[in-house]
Amino acid sequence: MYLKGVRRYFGDTSQHWNTEYKAAQTIFKGPSSIAVRQGIKAGHDLLYSRAAENGYGVVEGNQDVLSILHSGGASRPNQHQSEHQEALYHRVKPAVYTYVVAIYDDSFRFSETGAAFFVDFASKHALHSKCAESVWFSGEFHPRPKGGWENFSDNKTDEDVEWELVIDNNSGTYAPDKTMLPTLQKMLEFNFPGLTVIALDREK
C-alpha cells in the first residue's frame, strides 16, 4: 500500500538498521553481506512481482483495509471450496503480519509472519524493505475485534464488528524507536480513516 503524508509525520526521522543485531550484521556488514543482500533483493522482487491475479485499487477506508486481511488474502477463491470455507474466505484472519514502512517509496509492505516463503531469509523486514539501510518504521501488527478476540463471535459479520489494528515495533533488524509509535499511529489513522490503530511497544 502506498501511503500519504508519511514525510509530514516522520519528518527526517528514520530507523537505521540495528548495528547490534547479529542477523542484521550478516546482511549489512562485511564482505559476505553482498551475497546475502543479493539473495534477499531477489526474494523481494519475486514477492512483489506483478502478476495477472494481483488486485489493484485505492484504499478509501477501514473496510478496504480489512478486505485485504481476509483469510483468502488478495488471491482468487478456489471454486471447489465448501460453503464454510467460502464464508471463512471473506472473514478477517486472526493472524500476525510483519511490516515495514519503506523509505524509498513511502509504502506499507507486509505479509503474514508465518508464511513459508520467508523460511530461507535472514530477516523478513529486510526482505520487505529490499535491504534498505533505513526504513520509516517496522514491526508486526494484527487485526482484532475491539477489546480482543474473546469478544468475537462467528455469528457476527465482519461489518458488525468494530475492528482495531494493533501495531508494534517488533523488528530486530531495524529496532525502531518506541517514542515514534504515536507518530506511526497518527500516520496510519490518517491513511485508514475509520480504523482504530493501537501502537504498542514490543516489550508490552
C-alpha positions in Angstrom: 0.0 0.0 0.0 1.3 3.5 -0.9 0.8 5.9 2.0 0.1 9.6 2.1 1.7 12.2 4.3 4.5 9.9 5.6 7.1 12.6 5.5 4.7 15.1 7.0 4.5 12.9 10.1 8.0 11.4 10.3 9.9 14.4 9.0 13.6 13.3 8.7 13.4 10.7 11.5 14.0 7.3 10.1 15.2 4.0 11.6 18.7 2.7 10.7 19.5 -1.0 10.7 20.3 -2.3 14.1 24.1 -2.5 14.3 23.9 -4.6 17.5 21.7 -7.3 15.9 23.7 -10.3 14.6 21.2 -11.1 11.8 21.3 -7.5 10.6 25.1 -7.6 10.7 25.0 -10.6 8.4 23.0 -8.6 5.9 24.7 -5.2 6.1 28.2 -5.7 7.4 31.3 -7.5 6.0 32.3 -8.9 2.6 29.9 -11.8 2.7 26.9 -9.4 3.2 27.0 -8.5 -0.5 25.9 -12.0 -1.5 23.3 -12.1 1.3 21.8 -8.9 0.1 21.6 -10.1 -3.5 19.6 -13.1 -2.4 17.2 -11.0 -0.3 16.7 -8.5 -3.1 15.9 -11.3 -5.5 13.4 -12.6 -3.0 11.9 -9.1 -2.7 11.5 -8.8 -6.5 9.8 -12.3 -6.5 7.5 -11.4 -3.6 6.4 -8.1 -5.2 6.4 -9.2 -8.8 3.4 -8.1 -10.9 1.1 -10.8 -11.9 -2.3 -11.1 -13.6 -4.0 -12.2 -10.4 -2.8 -9.2 -8.4 -5.5 -6.8 -7.2 -5.2 -3.0 -7.5 -7.2 -0.1 -6.2 -7.4 2.8 -3.8 -7.8 2.3 -0.1 -10.7 4.6 0.9 -11.4 3.4 4.5 -11.3 0.7 7.1 -13.4 -1.8 5.1 -10.9 -1.7 2.2 -8.0 -2.5 4.7 -10.0 -5.3 6.3 -10.8 -6.9 3.0 -7.1 -7.3 2.3 -6.8 -9.1 5.6 -9.5 -11.7 4.8 -8.5 -15.3 5.1 -8.2 -15.6 1.3 -5.9 -12.6 1.0 -5.7 -11.0 -2.4 -5.9 -14.3 -4.3 -9.0 -15.6 -6.0 -11.1 -18.2 -4.1 -10.9 -21.8 -5.1 -14.1 -22.7 -7.0 -14.3 -26.1 -5.2 -14.4 -24.7 -1.7 -17.2 -25.7 0.6 -19.8 -23.1 1.8 -18.0 -23.0 5.2 -14.6 -22.4 3.5 -16.1 -19.8 1.2 -17.5 -18.0 4.2 -14.1 -18.0 6.0 -12.5 -16.7 2.9 -14.4 -13.4 3.4 -13.6 -13.2 7.1 -10.8 -11.2 8.7 -8.0 -13.7 9.5 -6.7 -13.8 13.1 -3.0 -13.6 12.0 0.2 -11.7 12.8 1.8 -9.7 10.0 5.4 -8.5 9.5 5.6 -5.0 8.0 7.8 -2.1 7.0 7.1 1.5 6.1 9.6 1.8 3.3 11.6 5.0 2.7 12.2 4.6 -1.0 8.5 4.8 -2.0 6.6 5.5 1.3 4.8 2.2 1.0 3.3 -0.1 3.7 4.6 -3.6 2.8 3.5 -6.6 4.8 2.9 -10.3 4.8 1.7 -13.0 7.2 4.6 -13.6 9.6 4.5 -17.4 9.5 4.4 -17.6 5.7 6.6 -20.5 4.4 8.1 -18.2 1.8 10.2 -16.5 4.4 11.9 -19.5 5.9 15.2 -19.1 4.0 15.6 -15.4 4.7 17.7 -13.9 7.5 15.3 -11.1 8.0 11.7 -10.7 6.9 11.9 -6.9 7.5 15.0 -6.7 5.2 13.1 -8.7 2.6 10.2 -6.2 2.6 12.5 -3.2 2.6 14.7 -4.6 -0.2 17.7 -4.4 2.2 17.3 -0.7 2.7 19.7 0.6 5.4 16.9 2.6 6.9 13.1 2.5 7.0 10.5 4.9 8.3 9.3 2.1 10.7 8.9 -1.6 11.0 7.5 -4.3 13.3 4.4 -6.5 13.4 0.7 -5.9 13.5 -2.5 -7.9 13.8 -6.2 -7.1 13.4 -8.6 -7.8 16.2 -12.2 -7.0 17.3 -12.3 -4.1 19.8 -11.1 -5.4 23.1 -9.7 -8.7 21.8 -10.7 -11.9 20.1 -12.6 -13.1 23.2 -15.3 -10.6 22.3 -15.7 -12.0 18.8 -18.4 -14.4 17.7 -18.7 -16.3 14.3 -22.4 -15.4 14.4 -21.5 -11.7 13.7 -20.5 -10.5 10.3 -17.2 -8.6 10.0 -19.2 -5.5 9.2 -20.9 -5.7 12.6 -17.6 -5.8 14.4 -15.6 -2.8 15.4 -12.1 -3.6 14.3 -8.7 -2.4 15.6 -5.2 -2.6 14.2 -2.7 -3.4 16.9 0.8 -2.5 15.7 4.2 -2.6 17.3 8.0 -2.0 16.8 9.0 -5.7 17.0 11.9 -5.7 14.5 15.3 -6.8 15.4 16.7 -5.7 12.0 15.7 -2.0 12.5 14.9 -1.8 16.2 12.5 1.2 15.8 12.4 3.8 18.5 9.4 3.3 20.7 9.0 7.1 21.1 7.9 7.2 17.5 5.0 4.8 18.0 2.4 7.7 18.5 3.7 9.2 15.2 3.2 5.9 13.4 -0.3 5.6 14.9 -1.4 9.1 13.7 0.1 8.5 10.2 -1.8 5.2 9.8 -5.1 6.6 11.1 -4.7 9.4 8.6 -4.3 6.9 5.8 -7.0 4.5 7.0 -9.9 6.7 8.2 -12.4 4.9 10.5 -9.9 2.2 11.5 -8.7 2.4 15.2 -4.9 1.9 15.4 -3.3 1.0 18.7 0.5 1.3 18.7 2.4 -0.6 21.4 6.0 -1.1 22.4 7.1 -4.7 21.6 8.0 -5.3 25.2 4.5 -4.6 26.5 
